[in-house]
């Protein structure tokens, strides 16, 4: 009996470790495009022109009872930040460390115009003649992009916005001026130098005037120096004075490890893990044959 049990156990082990048969992949036509999302062209009444948004749905979309939360990405064109942030959205489903998210890239046409608040400091309008219409871009997102997404996709209960550089400035500006537009905010190396740091300097008054409720904010910066770093320090100081119960926020200093050119991708992954982390998957106890010194389970009489 004992030899029979051992034989059966070894047979089960061999079966578990056997290499499954290789199945030939389905034939693919040479030159078949690789699709990472869906592109929509929507007509904007605000801009009087067609605008492009790019959407990536997670692989689990439609297969679960919980629709994905939405991550909006300004500078979200195909030649901008959509492809690499969409890759992080796919990683969420592959790694099980992040909740699935629906990524919506909003293509910017004139970044200086769409991502910067109106400057008050003399000289900015001369140097940047088209700048200063972030409020208009916000209205476009609020009244045209978000309703379009809600009408065409099943979405979860939270929305986030993420951007770097001028788009990071737009994120911080939106958080301070219209915080209820999104639930969660990710601002990566924001261009807080804009308008002689006017946004950061206005933060204490804005935070006092608009109590923060159920919002989360992720801030980080690389080795920027000068007005960028000073503006970040002023913003962090203003946030530190807000009662902890009113706002969940974090600041990650990446000056020792990242520059303006290298910060975005790794910081974006870190931010998504902070906002949408999932518990580690429980694989259960390892089978006996994978444990050093393990023994087969007790034999059951025939």
Phi and psi restraints in degrees (value plus and minus 20) as a CYANA .aco file:
   2 UNK   PHI     -82.3   -42.3
   2 UNK   PSI     -62.0   -22.0
   3 UNK   PHI     -85.1   -45.1
   3 UNK   PSI     -54.6   -14.6
   4 UNK   PHI     -86.9   -46.9
   4 UNK   PSI     -61.5   -21.5
   5 UNK   PHI     -82.8   -42.8
   5 UNK   PSI     -63.5   -23.5
   6 UNK   PHI     -83.5   -43.5
   6 UNK   PSI     -60.4   -20.4
   7 UNK   PHI     -82.2   -42.2
   7 UNK   PSI     -64.4   -24.4
   8 UNK   PHI     -82.8   -42.8
   8 UNK   PSI     -60.6   -20.6
   9 UNK   PHI     -84.3   -44.3
   9 UNK   PSI     -63.2   -23.2
  10 UNK   PHI     -87.3   -47.3
  10 UNK   PSI     -54.5   -14.5
  11 UNK   PHI     -85.7   -45.7
  11 UNK   PSI     -60.1   -20.1
  12 UNK   PHI     -84.7   -44.7
  12 UNK   PSI     -60.6   -20.6
  13 UNK   PHI     -83.0   -43.0
  13 UNK   PSI     -64.4   -24.4
  14 UNK   PHI     -82.9   -42.9
  14 UNK   PSI     -59.0   -19.0
  15 UNK   PHI     -86.0   -46.0
  15 UNK   PSI     -61.4   -21.4
  16 UNK   PHI     -86.5   -46.5
  16 UNK   PSI     -52.7   -12.7
  17 UNK   PHI    -112.3   -72.3
  17 UNK   PSI     -27.1    12.9
  18 UNK   PHI     -84.8   -44.8
  18 UNK   PSI     124.2   164.2
  19 UNK   PHI     -94.3   -54.3
  19 UNK   PSI     104.0   144.0
  20 UNK   PHI     -84.6   -44.6
  20 UNK   PSI     134.1   174.1
  21 UNK   PHI     -82.2   -42.2
  21 UNK   PSI     122.1   162.1
  22 UNK   PHI    -102.3   -62.3
  22 UNK   PSI     106.2   146.2
  23 UNK   PHI    -121.8   -81.8
  23 UNK   PSI     107.8   147.8
  24 UNK   PHI     -85.7   -45.7
  24 UNK   PSI     115.4   155.4
  25 UNK   PHI     -85.7   -45.7
  25 UNK   PSI     133.3   173.3
  26 UNK   PHI     -82.0   -42.0
  26 UNK   PSI     124.0   164.0
  27 UNK   PHI     -83.1   -43.1
  27 UNK   PSI     119.2   159.2
  28 UNK   PHI    -142.2  -102.2
  28 UNK   PSI     112.0   152.0
  29 UNK   PHI     -85.8   -45.8
  29 UNK   PSI     116.9   156.9
  30 UNK   PHI     -77.8   -37.8
  30 UNK   PSI     112.6   152.6
  31 UNK   PHI      64.6   104.6
  31 UNK   PSI      -7.8    32.2
  32 UNK   PHI     -84.5   -44.5
  32 UNK   PSI     107.8   147.8
  33 UNK   PHI     -83.6   -43.6
  33 UNK   PSI     127.8   167.8
  34 UNK   PHI    -114.7   -74.7
  34 UNK   PSI     100.3   140.3
  35 UNK   PHI    -120.0   -80.0
  35 UNK   PSI     105.5   145.5
  36 UNK   PHI    -133.9   -93.9
  36 UNK   PSI     -20.6    19.4
  37 UNK   PHI    -197.7  -157.7
  37 UNK   PSI    -190.0  -150.0
  38 UNK   PHI    -142.6  -102.6
  38 UNK   PSI     109.9   149.9
  39 UNK   PHI    -122.4   -82.4
  39 UNK   PSI     113.2   153.2
  40 UNK   PHI    -139.6   -99.6
  40 UNK   PSI     121.6   161.6
  41 UNK   PHI    -131.2   -91.2
  41 UNK   PSI      97.7   137.7
  42 UNK   PHI    -137.2   -97.2
  42 UNK   PSI     121.9   161.9
  43 UNK   PHI    -105.0   -65.0
  43 UNK   PSI     105.0   145.0
  44 UNK   PHI    -117.2   -77.2
  44 UNK   PSI     100.1   140.1
  45 UNK   PHI     -90.9   -50.9
  45 UNK   PSI     -51.3   -11.3
  46 UNK   PHI     -85.2   -45.2
  46 UNK   PSI     -62.6   -22.6
  47 UNK   PHI    -115.6   -75.6
  47 UNK   PSI     -31.6     8.4
  48 UNK   PHI      43.2    83.2
  48 UNK   PSI      15.6    55.6
  49 UNK   PHI    -179.2  -139.2
  49 UNK   PSI     144.2   184.2
  50 UNK   PHI     -96.6   -56.6
  50 UNK   PSI     122.4   162.4
  51 UNK   PHI    -149.6  -109.6
  51 UNK   PSI     134.3   174.3
  52 UNK   PHI    -129.8   -89.8
  52 UNK   PSI     113.5   153.5
  53 UNK   PHI    -146.2  -106.2
  53 UNK   PSI     125.9   165.9
  54 UNK   PHI    -137.4   -97.4
  54 UNK   PSI     113.7   153.7
  55 UNK   PHI    -145.7  -105.7
  55 UNK   PSI     114.4   154.4
  56 UNK   PHI    -141.1  -101.1
  56 UNK   PSI     103.0   143.0
  57 UNK   PHI    -115.6   -75.6
  57 UNK   PSI     124.4   164.4
  58 UNK   PHI     -89.3   -49.3
  58 UNK   PSI     136.5   176.5
  59 UNK   PHI     -78.3   -38.3
  59 UNK   PSI     -46.0    -6.0
  60 UNK   PHI    -106.9   -66.9
  60 UNK   PSI     -17.3    22.7
  61 UNK   PHI     -78.3   -38.3
  61 UNK   PSI     107.1   147.1
  62 UNK   PHI      65.2   105.2
  62 UNK   PSI     -28.5    11.5
  63 UNK   PHI    -120.4   -80.4
  63 UNK   PSI     -26.8    13.2
  64 UNK   PHI    -144.2  -104.2
  64 UNK   PSI     144.8   184.8
  65 UNK   PHI     -99.0   -59.0
  65 UNK   PSI     -33.0     7.0
  66 UNK   PHI    -128.6   -88.6
  66 UNK   PSI      86.5   126.5
  67 UNK   PHI     -83.6   -43.6
  67 UNK   PSI     135.9   175.9
  68 UNK   PHI     -96.1   -56.1
  68 UNK   PSI     129.2   169.2
  69 UNK   PHI     -87.9   -47.9
  69 UNK   PSI     143.1   183.1
  70 UNK   PHI    -131.7   -91.7
  70 UNK   PSI     111.1   151.1
  71 UNK   PHI    -130.9   -90.9
  71 UNK   PSI      93.7   133.7
  72 UNK   PHI    -112.7   -72.7
  72 UNK   PSI     115.7   155.7
  73 UNK   PHI    -147.0  -107.0
  73 UNK   PSI      78.6   118.6
  74 UNK   PHI     -81.9   -41.9
  74 UNK   PSI     137.0   177.0
  75 UNK   PHI      41.1    81.1
  75 UNK   PSI      19.9    59.9
  76 UNK   PHI    -122.2   -82.2
  76 UNK   PSI       9.3    49.3
  77 UNK   PHI     -97.0   -57.0
  77 UNK   PSI     149.2   189.2
  78 UNK   PHI     -86.0   -46.0
  78 UNK   PSI     -46.8    -6.8
  79 UNK   PHI    -116.4   -76.4
  79 UNK   PSI     -11.5    28.5
  80 UNK   PHI    -135.6   -95.6
  80 UNK   PSI    -145.4  -105.4
  81 UNK   PHI    -120.7   -80.7
  81 UNK   PSI     -21.5    18.5
  82 UNK   PHI     -80.7   -40.7
  82 UNK   PSI     -68.0   -28.0
  83 UNK   PHI     -78.4   -38.4
  83 UNK   PSI     -64.4   -24.4
  84 UNK   PHI     -98.4   -58.4
  84 UNK   PSI     -47.4    -7.4
  85 UNK   PHI     -96.1   -56.1
  85 UNK   PSI     -55.4   -15.4
  86 UNK   PHI     -80.3   -40.3
  86 UNK   PSI     -55.6   -15.6
  87 UNK   PHI     -81.6   -41.6
  87 UNK   PSI     -58.0   -18.0
  88 UNK   PHI     -88.6   -48.6
  88 UNK   PSI     -54.1   -14.1
  89 UNK   PHI     -82.6   -42.6
  89 UNK   PSI     -58.8   -18.8
  90 UNK   PHI     -88.2   -48.2
  90 UNK   PSI     -58.4   -18.4
  91 UNK   PHI     -79.6   -39.6
  91 UNK   PSI     -53.0   -13.0
  92 UNK   PHI     -76.4   -36.4
  92 UNK   PSI     -63.4   -23.4
  93 UNK   PHI     -96.9   -56.9
  93 UNK   PSI     -49.4    -9.4
  94 UNK   PHI     -95.7   -55.7
  94 UNK   PSI     -58.6   -18.6
  95 UNK   PHI    -112.6   -72.6
  95 UNK   PSI     -38.2     1.8
  96 UNK   PHI      40.9    80.9
  96 UNK   PSI      -1.7    38.3
  97 UNK   PHI    -117.6   -77.6
  97 UNK   PSI     -30.8     9.2
  98 UNK   PHI    -152.4  -112.4
  98 UNK   PSI     120.7   160.7
  99 UNK   PHI     -80.9   -40.9
  99 UNK   PSI     124.8   164.8
 100 UNK   PHI     -78.1   -38.1
 100 UNK   PSI     118.0   158.0
 101 UNK   PHI    -148.0  -108.0
 101 UNK   PSI     128.9   168.9
 102 UNK   PHI    -116.7   -76.7
 102 UNK   PSI      95.8   135.8
 103 UNK   PHI    -112.9   -72.9
 103 UNK   PSI     105.6   145.6
 104 UNK   PHI    -138.3   -98.3
 104 UNK   PSI      87.8   127.8
 105 UNK   PHI    -110.2   -70.2
 105 UNK   PSI     106.2   146.2
 106 UNK   PHI    -126.3   -86.3
 106 UNK   PSI      89.4   129.4
 107 UNK   PHI     -87.7   -47.7
 107 UNK   PSI     110.7   150.7
 108 UNK   PHI    -114.1   -74.1
 108 UNK   PSI     124.8   164.8
 109 UNK   PHI    -122.1   -82.1
 109 UNK   PSI     -66.9   -26.9
 110 UNK   PHI    -147.4  -107.4
 110 UNK   PSI      75.8   115.8
 111 UNK   PHI     -79.8   -39.8
 111 UNK   PSI     -62.2   -22.2
 112 UNK   PHI     -83.0   -43.0
 112 UNK   PSI     -55.8   -15.8
 113 UNK   PHI     -92.9   -52.9
 113 UNK   PSI     -66.2   -26.2
 114 UNK   PHI    -106.6   -66.6
 114 UNK   PSI     -42.9    -2.9
 115 UNK   PHI    -128.4   -88.4
 115 UNK   PSI     -24.9    15.1
 116 UNK   PHI    -131.8   -91.8
 116 UNK   PSI     118.9   158.9
 117 UNK   PHI     -91.9   -51.9
 117 UNK   PSI     139.8   179.8
 118 UNK   PHI     -82.1   -42.1
 118 UNK   PSI     104.8   144.8
 119 UNK   PHI    -100.7   -60.7
 119 UNK   PSI     125.1   165.1
 120 UNK   PHI    -125.3   -85.3
 120 UNK   PSI     -38.6     1.4
 121 UNK   PHI     -96.1   -56.1
 121 UNK   PSI     108.5   148.5
 122 UNK   PHI     -77.0   -37.0
 122 UNK   PSI     120.8   160.8
 123 UNK   PHI      84.8   124.8
 123 UNK   PSI     -50.0   -10.0
 124 UNK   PHI     -87.5   -47.5
 124 UNK   PSI     -59.9   -19.9
 125 UNK   PHI     -89.7   -49.7
 125 UNK   PSI     -44.2    -4.2
 126 UNK   PHI     -96.4   -56.4
 126 UNK   PSI     -65.8   -25.8
 127 UNK   PHI     -94.1   -54.1
 127 UNK   PSI     -52.8   -12.8
 128 UNK   PHI    -146.0  -106.0
 128 UNK   PSI      57.0    97.0
 129 UNK   PHI     -85.4   -45.4
 129 UNK   PSI     -43.5    -3.5
 130 UNK   PHI    -118.1   -78.1
 130 UNK   PSI     -20.1    19.9
 131 UNK   PHI     -96.6   -56.6
 131 UNK   PSI     146.4   186.4
 132 UNK   PHI      83.6   123.6
 132 UNK   PSI      -4.1    35.9
 133 UNK   PHI    -137.3   -97.3
 133 UNK   PSI      21.1    61.1
 134 UNK   PHI     -81.3   -41.3
 134 UNK   PSI     -54.7   -14.7
 135 UNK   PHI     -81.5   -41.5
 135 UNK   PSI     -56.9   -16.9
 136 UNK   PHI     -87.2   -47.2
 136 UNK   PSI     -62.5   -22.5
 137 UNK   PHI     -84.6   -44.6
 137 UNK   PSI     -57.1   -17.1
 138 UNK   PHI     -82.7   -42.7
 138 UNK   PSI     -62.3   -22.3
 139 UNK   PHI     -83.5   -43.5
 139 UNK   PSI     -58.3   -18.3
 140 UNK   PHI     -80.3   -40.3
 140 UNK   PSI     -64.7   -24.7
 141 UNK   PHI     -84.8   -44.8
 141 UNK   PSI     -66.4   -26.4
 142 UNK   PHI     -88.6   -48.6
 142 UNK   PSI     -60.7   -20.7
 143 UNK   PHI    -122.2   -82.2
 143 UNK   PSI     -32.2     7.8
 144 UNK   PHI    -146.5  -106.5
 144 UNK   PSI     -67.2   -27.2
 145 UNK   PHI     -93.4   -53.4
 145 UNK   PSI     -71.7   -31.7
 146 UNK   PHI     -83.0   -43.0
 146 UNK   PSI     -62.6   -22.6
 147 UNK   PHI     -82.4   -42.4
 147 UNK   PSI     -55.7   -15.7
 148 UNK   PHI     -82.5   -42.5
 148 UNK   PSI     -66.2   -26.2
 149 UNK   PHI     -82.8   -42.8
 149 UNK   PSI     -63.7   -23.7
 150 UNK   PHI     -83.3   -43.3
 150 UNK   PSI     -52.6   -12.6
 151 UNK   PHI     -98.6   -58.6
 151 UNK   PSI     -45.2    -5.2
 152 UNK   PHI    -129.6   -89.6
 152 UNK   PSI     -31.7     8.3
 153 UNK   PHI    -156.3  -116.3
 153 UNK   PSI     128.9   168.9
 154 UNK   PHI    -101.8   -61.8
 154 UNK   PSI     105.4   145.4
 155 UNK   PHI    -149.5  -109.5
 155 UNK   PSI     136.8   176.8
 156 UNK   PHI    -101.0   -61.0
 156 UNK   PSI    -184.0  -144.0
 157 UNK   PHI    -107.7   -67.7
 157 UNK   PSI     -28.5    11.5
 158 UNK   PHI    -145.8  -105.8
 158 UNK   PSI     133.3   173.3
 159 UNK   PHI    -146.0  -106.0
 159 UNK   PSI     128.4   168.4
 160 UNK   PHI    -153.9  -113.9
 160 UNK   PSI     137.2   177.2
 161 UNK   PHI    -152.4  -112.4
 161 UNK   PSI     117.6   157.6
 162 UNK   PHI    -157.2  -117.2
 162 UNK   PSI     117.4   157.4
 163 UNK   PHI    -179.8  -139.8
 163 UNK   PSI     141.7   181.7
 164 UNK   PHI    -147.4  -107.4
 164 UNK   PSI     128.9   168.9
 165 UNK   PHI      44.9    84.9
 165 UNK   PSI    -143.8  -103.8
 166 UNK   PHI     -82.5   -42.5
 166 UNK   PSI     -55.8   -15.8
 167 UNK   PHI     -86.9   -46.9
 167 UNK   PSI     -51.7   -11.7
 168 UNK   PHI     -86.0   -46.0
 168 UNK   PSI     -57.3   -17.3
 169 UNK   PHI     -81.6   -41.6
 169 UNK   PSI     -63.8   -23.8
 170 UNK   PHI     -80.0   -40.0
 170 UNK   PSI     -61.0   -21.0
 171 UNK   PHI     -82.5   -42.5
 171 UNK   PSI     -68.5   -28.5
 172 UNK   PHI     -84.0   -44.0
 172 UNK   PSI     -59.8   -19.8
 173 UNK   PHI     -83.3   -43.3
 173 UNK   PSI     -63.1   -23.1
 174 UNK   PHI     -84.6   -44.6
 174 UNK   PSI     -62.4   -22.4
 175 UNK   PHI     -78.8   -38.8
 175 UNK   PSI     -58.1   -18.1
 176 UNK   PHI    -106.4   -66.4
 176 UNK   PSI     -44.0    -4.0
 177 UNK   PHI    -127.2   -87.2
 177 UNK   PSI     -49.3    -9.3
 178 UNK   PHI    -164.6  -124.6
 178 UNK   PSI      43.3    83.3
 179 UNK   PHI     -82.5   -42.5
 179 UNK   PSI     -45.3    -5.3
 180 UNK   PHI    -102.2   -62.2
 180 UNK   PSI     -19.2    20.8
 181 UNK   PHI     -86.4   -46.4
 181 UNK   PSI     -58.5   -18.5
 182 UNK   PHI    -146.8  -106.8
 182 UNK   PSI     143.3   183.3
 183 UNK   PHI    -106.5   -66.5
 183 UNK   PSI     -61.8   -21.8
 184 UNK   PHI    -146.3  -106.3
 184 UNK   PSI     126.4   166.4
 185 UNK   PHI    -151.7  -111.7
 185 UNK   PSI     114.2   154.2
 186 UNK   PHI    -147.1  -107.1
 186 UNK   PSI      91.3   131.3
 187 UNK   PHI    -137.0   -97.0
 187 UNK   PSI      93.2   133.2
 188 UNK   PHI    -131.5   -91.5
 188 UNK   PSI     102.0   142.0
 189 UNK   PHI      20.0    60.0
 189 UNK   PSI      37.4    77.4
 190 UNK   PHI     -86.5   -46.5
 190 UNK   PSI     126.3   166.3
 191 UNK   PHI     -98.8   -58.8
 191 UNK   PSI      45.8    85.8
 192 UNK   PHI     -93.4   -53.4
 192 UNK   PSI     -21.8    18.2
 193 UNK   PHI     -88.2   -48.2
 193 UNK   PSI     -41.0    -1.0
 194 UNK   PHI     -74.5   -34.5
 194 UNK   PSI     116.8   156.8
 195 UNK   PHI      35.8    75.8
 195 UNK   PSI      21.2    61.2
 196 UNK   PHI      32.8    72.8
 196 UNK   PSI      25.3    65.3
 197 UNK   PHI      44.9    84.9
 197 UNK   PSI       7.2    47.2
 198 UNK   PHI     -79.3   -39.3
 198 UNK   PSI     -58.1   -18.1
 199 UNK   PHI     -85.6   -45.6
 199 UNK   PSI     -67.5   -27.5
 200 UNK   PHI     -83.4   -43.4
 200 UNK   PSI     -59.6   -19.6
 201 UNK   PHI     -87.9   -47.9
 201 UNK   PSI     -46.5    -6.5
 202 UNK   PHI    -105.8   -65.8
 202 UNK   PSI     -27.2    12.8
 203 UNK   PHI     -78.8   -38.8
 203 UNK   PSI     -65.0   -25.0
 204 UNK   PHI     -77.0   -37.0
 204 UNK   PSI     -66.0   -26.0
 205 UNK   PHI     -86.9   -46.9
 205 UNK   PSI     -60.3   -20.3
 206 UNK   PHI     -86.9   -46.9
 206 UNK   PSI     -61.9   -21.9
 207 UNK   PHI     -85.8   -45.8
 207 UNK   PSI     -56.2   -16.2
 208 UNK   PHI     -89.5   -49.5
 208 UNK   PSI     -53.7   -13.7
 209 UNK   PHI     -99.9   -59.9
 209 UNK   PSI     -43.1    -3.1
 210 UNK   PHI    -147.3  -107.3
 210 UNK   PSI      72.8   112.8
 211 UNK   PHI     -77.4   -37.4
 211 UNK   PSI     114.3   154.3
 212 UNK   PHI    -108.9   -68.9
 212 UNK   PSI     107.7   147.7
 213 UNK   PHI    -155.2  -115.2
 213 UNK   PSI     107.4   147.4
 214 UNK   PHI      36.1    76.1
 214 UNK   PSI      14.7    54.7
 215 UNK   PHI    -135.4   -95.4
 215 UNK   PSI     132.2   172.2
 216 UNK   PHI    -147.4  -107.4
 216 UNK   PSI     121.8   161.8
 217 UNK   PHI    -154.2  -114.2
 217 UNK   PSI     107.5   147.5
 218 UNK   PHI    -134.3   -94.3
 218 UNK   PSI     101.8   141.8
 219 UNK   PHI    -139.9   -99.9
 219 UNK   PSI     120.7   160.7
 220 UNK   PHI    -175.3  -135.3
 220 UNK   PSI     137.9   177.9
 221 UNK   PHI    -170.3  -130.3
 221 UNK   PSI     127.7   167.7
 222 UNK   PHI    -115.8   -75.8
 222 UNK   PSI    -178.5  -138.5
 223 UNK   PHI    -101.0   -61.0
 223 UNK   PSI      61.3   101.3
 224 UNK   PHI    -119.2   -79.2
 224 UNK   PSI     -65.2   -25.2
 225 UNK   PHI      54.4    94.4
 225 UNK   PSI     156.9   196.9
 226 UNK   PHI      31.2    71.2
 226 UNK   PSI    -156.8  -116.8
 227 UNK   PHI     -86.5   -46.5
 227 UNK   PSI     -49.6    -9.6
 228 UNK   PHI     -81.3   -41.3
 228 UNK   PSI     -70.3   -30.3
 229 UNK   PHI     -88.6   -48.6
 229 UNK   PSI     -61.7   -21.7
 230 UNK   PHI     -80.5   -40.5
 230 UNK   PSI     -64.6   -24.6
 231 UNK   PHI     -81.2   -41.2
 231 UNK   PSI     -60.0   -20.0
 232 UNK   PHI     -83.8   -43.8
 232 UNK   PSI     -63.8   -23.8
 233 UNK   PHI     -82.6   -42.6
 233 UNK   PSI     -57.5   -17.5
 234 UNK   PHI     -87.1   -47.1
 234 UNK   PSI     -59.3   -19.3
 235 UNK   PHI     -87.8   -47.8
 235 UNK   PSI     -63.3   -23.3
 236 UNK   PHI     -82.7   -42.7
 236 UNK   PSI     -59.8   -19.8
 237 UNK   PHI     -82.6   -42.6
 237 UNK   PSI     -60.5   -20.5
 238 UNK   PHI     -84.9   -44.9
 238 UNK   PSI     -61.8   -21.8
 239 UNK   PHI     -87.4   -47.4
 239 UNK   PSI     -53.9   -13.9
 240 UNK   PHI     -84.9   -44.9
 240 UNK   PSI     -42.6    -2.6
 241 UNK   PHI    -106.1   -66.1
 241 UNK   PSI     -27.7    12.3
 242 UNK   PHI    -100.4   -60.4
 242 UNK   PSI     115.3   155.3
 243 UNK   PHI     -74.0   -34.0
 243 UNK   PSI     113.7   153.7
 244 UNK   PHI     -78.2   -38.2
 244 UNK   PSI     -52.2   -12.2
 245 UNK   PHI     -88.7   -48.7
 245 UNK   PSI     -36.3     3.7
 246 UNK   PHI    -112.8   -72.8
 246 UNK   PSI     -32.3     7.7
 247 UNK   PHI    -177.3  -137.3
 247 UNK   PSI     115.5   155.5
 248 UNK   PHI    -126.0   -86.0
 248 UNK   PSI      92.4   132.4
 249 UNK   PHI    -164.3  -124.3
 249 UNK   PSI     139.9   179.9
 250 UNK   PHI    -165.1  -125.1
 250 UNK   PSI     132.1   172.1
 251 UNK   PHI    -148.5  -108.5
 251 UNK   PSI     106.7   146.7
 252 UNK   PHI    -136.4   -96.4
 252 UNK   PSI      98.1   138.1
 253 UNK   PHI    -107.6   -67.6
 253 UNK   PSI      93.7   133.7
 254 UNK   PHI    -132.0   -92.0
 254 UNK   PSI       4.7    44.7
 255 UNK   PHI     -83.1   -43.1
 255 UNK   PSI     -48.4    -8.4
 256 UNK   PHI    -102.9   -62.9
 256 UNK   PSI     -33.5     6.5
 257 UNK   PHI    -146.4  -106.4
 257 UNK   PSI     -31.1     8.9
 258 UNK   PHI    -162.9  -122.9
 258 UNK   PSI     133.1   173.1
 259 UNK   PHI    -135.4   -95.4
 259 UNK   PSI     159.5   199.5
 260 UNK   PHI     -80.8   -40.8
 260 UNK   PSI     -51.5   -11.5
 261 UNK   PHI    -101.8   -61.8
 261 UNK   PSI     -38.5     1.5
 262 UNK   PHI    -136.3   -96.3
 262 UNK   PSI     -25.0    15.0
 263 UNK   PHI     -98.5   -58.5
 263 UNK   PSI     -51.3   -11.3
 264 UNK   PHI     -80.9   -40.9
 264 UNK   PSI     -73.9   -33.9
 265 UNK   PHI     -83.0   -43.0
 265 UNK   PSI     -70.8   -30.8
 266 UNK   PHI     -85.7   -45.7
 266 UNK   PSI     -59.5   -19.5
 267 UNK   PHI     -86.6   -46.6
 267 UNK   PSI     -56.8   -16.8
 268 UNK   PHI     -83.4   -43.4
 268 UNK   PSI     -63.3   -23.3
 269 UNK   PHI     -82.1   -42.1
 269 UNK   PSI     -64.6   -24.6
 270 UNK   PHI     -81.3   -41.3
 270 UNK   PSI     -61.9   -21.9
 271 UNK   PHI     -84.8   -44.8
 271 UNK   PSI     -63.3   -23.3
 272 UNK   PHI     -84.5   -44.5
 272 UNK   PSI     -55.9   -15.9
 273 UNK   PHI     -88.9   -48.9
 273 UNK   PSI     -50.4   -10.4
 274 UNK   PHI     -92.3   -52.3
 274 UNK   PSI     -61.4   -21.4
 275 UNK   PHI     -99.1   -59.1
 275 UNK   PSI     -62.0   -22.0
 276 UNK   PHI    -146.8  -106.8
 276 UNK   PSI      16.1    56.1
 277 UNK   PHI     -84.9   -44.9
 277 UNK   PSI     124.2   164.2
 278 UNK   PHI    -131.4   -91.4
 278 UNK   PSI     132.6   172.6
 279 UNK   PHI     -81.9   -41.9
 279 UNK   PSI     128.5   168.5
 280 UNK   PHI     -76.1   -36.1
 280 UNK   PSI     119.5   159.5
 281 UNK   PHI     -88.1   -48.1
 281 UNK   PSI     114.7   154.7
 282 UNK   PHI    -112.8   -72.8
 282 UNK   PSI      85.7   125.7
 283 UNK   PHI    -101.8   -61.8
 283 UNK   PSI     -26.3    13.7
 284 UNK   PHI      60.5   100.5
 284 UNK   PSI     156.8   196.8
 285 UNK   PHI     -85.6   -45.6
 285 UNK   PSI     125.8   165.8
 286 UNK   PHI     -89.1   -49.1
 286 UNK   PSI     126.3   166.3
 287 UNK   PHI     -84.5   -44.5
 287 UNK   PSI     137.8   177.8
 288 UNK   PHI     -78.1   -38.1
 288 UNK   PSI     -54.5   -14.5
 289 UNK   PHI     -96.5   -56.5
 289 UNK   PSI     -24.2    15.8
 290 UNK   PHI    -122.5   -82.5
 290 UNK   PSI     -19.9    20.1
 291 UNK   PHI    -126.3   -86.3
 291 UNK   PSI     111.7   151.7
 292 UNK   PHI     -80.7   -40.7
 292 UNK   PSI     107.2   147.2
 293 UNK   PHI      59.1    99.1
 293 UNK   PSI     -11.9    28.1
 294 UNK   PHI     -87.2   -47.2
 294 UNK   PSI     133.3   173.3
 295 UNK   PHI    -146.8  -106.8
 295 UNK   PSI     132.3   172.3
 296 UNK   PHI     -82.1   -42.1
 296 UNK   PSI     134.5   174.5
 297 UNK   PHI     -83.8   -43.8
 297 UNK   PSI     138.6   178.6
 298 UNK   PHI     -79.1   -39.1
 298 UNK   PSI     120.8   160.8
 299 UNK   PHI     -86.9   -46.9
 299 UNK   PSI     123.6   163.6
 300 UNK   PHI    -123.3   -83.3
 300 UNK   PSI     106.8   146.8
 301 UNK   PHI     -78.2   -38.2
 301 UNK   PSI     125.1   165.1
